[in-house]
Amino acid sequence: MKKILISILLLLAFVMAVACENVEYPEDSSVIMPESSEDIYEKLESQLPPPIEESEGEVKKQSFVIATDKKEVFINEEGASGSVNRAVEKRNNFLFDTYGAQISVKEVKSADLTKSLKETLESGLHYCDMISVSAKETVKLMNAGLLSDMNTLPDFDATSEYFDEDNATRLATNNTLYMLVDPTVQYYEEEYVMFYNRNLTAKSVEKNPETLALQGKWTWDTFNEVCRETAPDVYNQSTSDLQNDVFGFGAYYNVGTLPLVMWTASGQRMIDNTYKTAVGLSMSVEEVQTAAKPLRDIYNTRGRLPLEGEDVANAFKNDRLSFMVHKFSYFYTLRNEDADKYGILPIPKQNEEQEEYYCLLSSDARVISLPRTMDFQSDDKRRFVSVVLAATCAAGGETVKSAFVNEHIGTYLFNNEETVLFTMICDSATFDFSTVYGSVIGEIRRPTTDAIVDYVEFGSAISSSISRSLTAFNKYSAEKFK
């Protein structure tokens, strides 16, 4: 149901905001589509849990406090993105009218949040009803015993239509769920995507990257072919001039991160199906080796510029790099500098049989969690938080996402194809259990993401990398993820 609603929303926004190809739009042309928004709220009222009534026919008014490091995600903040800001305000009005939830925000840095949560837990006080900080910081809070298991909330079900089921269940730990992801927290800017330089890729008429992506044919093989066409010299010479030669591709975070981005894009999961099942490796060593080998071949091609950071960014801007992998947020920099020159693509698939694109979400992307003090609240309070959590994600996930896309249609996107491609990229945002938990927990990282990186970058044997740390991984998983 959720995906159908999103598709309807995006289609309406697309048809009304983009009338023909190759048309440029003024910056203030972005609008929220009221018909689409109302349609969603009408559906939600019949699907969401009923409100808590103080007396017959009257909804009980209660404060709902959110602790976050980015308050504009949850309240109408002056200077925030126009249409997204209006969607947030509309969502909050819906939460108040339907559930009596009076949204308030405590803007707090991660270090201060940890201190406050510890103090309130020790004193028996209640600091907030919801937390929204990065996935990495959330893992730290979980490790410190400061978070509540969402599965213990009344009638909570991460597989329900209110939530982004794929990403929510992917971050579960056995029978517990300490973090929840949803477009309501606008995580897209931490999504890894592929940018391309039209001045170079225009040479490849039959292998236009944008067309290939729209057709579902944007694979590592076709990517490699386009790289060879656009930067043939570096593939045919024994040594390369890193400051002058034209290269096929590079990445802003070339070492460590790029192999993980490539791995995740192929749809492979070394740890999967963790929702209400034991945390363990879901692939054999042989399966990991087979899946990773094509990625190592691509990574180690002569066409990759072996630099990172601003060296790669400058090479890309100076027409010496056909493709660059970076976080989505870099999209704004490129469009503001030279909109016609740069395009945006999902990370390539492993092959055409792979049904979806997958763009890795950084562990710096924000998620939703609950404080441990929620365990000690009254039944009415826990039910209230449960229904508001569901309503926040259901309403925000639909309306805030459509507003986010619509904002880009009015400001940054210039033709039908790019608009459709942009929505595909947003839909491909995906978290990976190993990347998120491994960003903090070495016992998770070493036999999973480290094994992939060591193999793709250095050719280290995957079997020995995994076996060397598997005992510690199994012990940790059994003890920590009960």
Secondary structure, 3 states (H helix, E strand, C coil): CHHHHHHHHHHHHHHHHCCCCCCCCCHHHCCCCHHHHHHHHHHHHHHCCCCCEEECCEECCEEEEEEECCHHHCCCCCCCCHHHHHHHHHHHHHHHHHHCEEEEEEECCHHHHHHHHHHHHHHCCCCCCEEEEEHHHHHHHHHCCCECCHHHCCCCCCCCCCCCHHHHHHCCEECECCCECCHHHCCHHHEEEEEEEHHHHCCCCCCCHHHHHHCCCCEHHHHHHHHHHHCHHHHHCCCCCCCCCCEEEEECCCCCHHHHHHHHHCCCCCECCCECCCCCECCCHHHHHHHHHHHHHHHCCCCECCCCCHHHHHHHHCCCEEEEEEECCHHHHHHHHHCCCEEEECCCECCCCCCCCCEEECCCCEEEECEHHHHHCCHHHHHHHHHHHHHHHHHHHHHHHHHHHHHHHHHCCCCHHHHHHHHHHHHCEECCHHHHHHCCCHHHHCCCHHHHHHHHHHCCCHHHHHHHHHHHHHHHHHHHCC
